[in-house]
Amino acid sequence: MIKCGGCGREIDTAGTEDGVRFLCARCHHMCITGPEPRHRLGSSAFVAIACTCLAVLALVGTALCICYLLGTGDMAWFIFLGILMLFSLACPAAVLLSRRNLTLLTAALYLPLGIWAYLWYMAPGVNWEYSGITAYGGIAFFLIGLLALLLFARDLRSLPRL
């Protein structure tokens, strides 16, 4: 019996070899059979760290949207960027409520955040000296999210669920 690091439920691993990777049937958290590591992140710590990171991202994103409004005065783009930032935070929060797989959480965070960063670059009135870096960062975030989504789909298809 091992304890899932995502949802905390007890999983019976009788009949499986040591070192076999599998996904929790409830939350799709990746687990490994065999002796448990000494330092292990529990389910409540996983949720606390993820919520803290999302809260910090919400504060930074809101501050950037407000700075955009104060700098340009363009209310339509401010509302658009604000709604997109809320969507960028709602996706990983919804995934965190039901699934605790780190690659799925990464994909749910970086895909919309990459779109937000690229649209932040495209917003009128943003005349930064290094604004091209923001566009490349948005594309990089999107590609990281896409890679994480592909890795999650591969794990979901290939690993057993206990």
Helices and strands as residue ranges (DSSP letters): E 2-3, E 10-11, E 21-23, E 30-32, H 43-72, H 75-98, H 102-122, H 131-158
